[in-house]
Amino acid sequence: MYNMMCAVKEGWKIVSLANLHPVEEGEMDSFMYQTVGSEGIEMIAQSMDLPLYRQSISGRSLTQSMEYEKTEGDEVEDLFNLLTRVKDAHPNVRGVSVGAILSSYQKLRVENVCSRLGLIPMAYLWERDQEELLHEMIENGVNAILIKVAALGLNEKHLGKTLGQMEDILLKLRDKFGVHPCGEGGEYETFVLDSPLMKKKISLLDSEIIMHQPDQVAPVAYLRLTQLKLDDK
């Protein structure tokens, strides 16, 4: 979301949203995509009053080397197919918002797809200082909650907490265990409830905690968003 805010600040206009989701809701083994929270993506599109293009992830992480070349059956080709649909529907689209901060693996694959489609990858968050970036997102009105945890020092009690509530905790965990404050090491994932780009805000009315990998030290757990609604700001 914040990368899109940066793009708008630079003069870009958002014309649509695109989402790759697992065949079944919940967590899946993907090197490329966040899959938890996919059940709430349509609500985000409604809140932004934008068309949404969705496609299930049928591929797997077949090519795991840093460089990527077109590989049939790889999950990267799902992104290519999805963005092809978007480009067909919006012939004037010129770029793709990329939220990568540190993952060269993900960034290079998005760049590969964009190059094949003649699109510009916009990665305004790339290699930003994560403490500064986390604070900047909060200060600029990104209200996001943790919907997955998978790191030392985080557990199911942190699910549903906002980034504002978690900021000090995340910085302490960085100093103590080396946790990335913006979760770029896979420590956590978020779902945005409100931002300046959203015309309405999302309220989470009900959710369910799923314990994906029980562990006394660093459990992997996520929220299933079972009831959401849009509210006027």
N, C-alpha and C positions, 0 to 999 in steps of 0.2 A: 504493500500500500504506500509506504513512504517513498519508494522509488518512483511511483507514479506521481506523487505529490511534487517530487523534484523535477520530473519531466514537464509537468504543467507549469511550474515556475519558470522553466526554460522556454516556454512558449508552445509546447506540444498540446494537442487536443486528444483526449481519450475517446476512441470511437467504439470500443467493445472490450469485453473481458473474455478470456479463454481459460478453460480448466480441464486438466486431465485427472480422472478419478479412477479408483480401483473398481473392478467389476463388482465386488462386494464392499460395503461400507466398512471403514476401519483402517487399521494399519496393514501395510503390505511392504515387502522387501523391495525397495526401490532406491537406486543410487542417485536418482535425479529429482524425484518429486515428493512434496509433502502430500500425504494421502489422508491423514486424520483431519476431521473437520469438513470433509468434502460435502457432507450433507447440508452444510450451511451456505454453500457457494451461491446458490440461486438467490438467497436472501440478500447477499452482498450486492449482486447485480441489480436487484430490485431497489436497494437503498441508494444506488448510484444512478438509477434510471438508465441503464445501459443494456444493450443486447449481450447475451451470454452464449458462447459456443462451448459445448462440452463433448468429451469423448472418453471412453474407457481405455485404460492402459492394458493393451494386449501383449506388448513386448516384454522382454526381460533385459537385464544388464549383461548383454553378451560380450560387448567390447569394453573392457574395464581399464585399458591402458589410457594414459592421459590424452593422447591424440585420438581423434575419432574420424573414421571414414564411414560412409553409408553402409549400414549392415542390416539386411533384412531380418526382421524378428527382434531387433533391439528396441528398447523402450524409447530411444531418441526418435525413432521413425514415427512413433505415435505423436510426438510434438510436431514433426514435419507435416504429418497429415492434418492435424488440427489447425495449424497456422495456414496451411493451404486452403482450407475451408474458409477461414477468416478473410484471407486475401481475395478469394473468389467473391465473397459477399461484399467486401469493401475494397474495391480495386485501387483506391487512392491511399490506402494505408501504407505508411513508410517505415514504421519502426515497431520494436517490441520492447516493453519494459522488462528489465532483468534485475531481480532483487539480490543477486549474488554479492556477498561481501568478501569472502575469502576462498570459496570453492572454485579453483581453476577447472576442476573436472566438470562441474556444471556449466560454468561460464563458457568454456571452450565448445561444449556441445551445443549450447544455444547459439553461439556465434556461427558454428557450422551450419545449423539449420537456417539461420538468418541469411547467411551468404548464399545458400542454395535458392532462397526465395527472393533475393534482392531486397532484404529488409535491413534496417539499421538496429543493432542491439544497443539499448541504452542502459548502462549500468552505473548509475550515479552514486551508488553506495560502495562501489568497488574499492577495497583496501582502505576504507575509512577507519579511523580509530573507533573501536566499538564502545568504549565508555562514553565518548563524545556523541556518537551516533545514537546510542540508547537514550541519553538525556535529551537530545535534539528531537527525537521522535515523540517523546512524552510531552515536551514543551510545545510542540507544534500540533498537538491535538489528536495524536494517534492513540485511541483507547483500545488496546488489544489485551486479550487474556491468554494465559498459558493453557493450552489444551493437550500438550504432551510434555512429559518430563523423562529424561534418560541420561542422568548425570549424577555424579557423586555430590551429595548435599541437597539434591532435589528429590521430592517424593510426591505422593498423591495429594498431600495437604496443600501443595502449591498450585494444583490445578484450579482454574477459575480465577486466580489472582491476576490483577492487571499489571502491566509493565511498571506503572507508577508505584504500585505496592511492592513490586519485586526488585526495584532498582538497587536499593542498598544491599539487599540479600545477594543479588547477582554479583555485585562488585566485591563483596566479602568472599564469595565462593571463587571468584577469579583470583583473588590474592591468596586464598588458602589452597585451592585445588587446581587452579589454572582453567577454570570454566570460562568460556567465551561469553562476555556480557550480552551479546546479541544472539546467542545460541547457534553461532555459525559452525560449531563443532558437533551439531546434532544434539546439544544438551536439552533443548526445548523447542517447541513449536507453538505458534500463536494463531488466534482467530480475532479479526478486527471487528469490534462492535460499533465504532464510530471514528470518523475522521473528517477533515474539512472537505474531502471529495464526496462525501456521502450526504445526500439530501435528507435522508431519514436515518435515525440511529436504530441499532438492533438491540433488543433485550433478550437475554438468555433466561427463559422461564424454568427450564428443567434440563437436566443432563444426567448422564450415568458414567461412573468411573469404571473403566475397563483396565484390569491389571494384565498387561501384555506379557511381562516377564517379571515375576516376583523376585525380589532380591532385598535382603536386609540393608545393604549398603547403597545400592543405586538401582532401584526398581524402575522398570519402564512401564509407564501408565499413561492413559489418555482419556479424554472426555468424549463421550458420544453426545452430540448436541441433539437432544430429543425434542425440544420445543423452543422455537424462536419466534419473535414477532417484531414488526416494524413500529417505531414510535416517531411522532413528530418531534422535531428539535425545539 
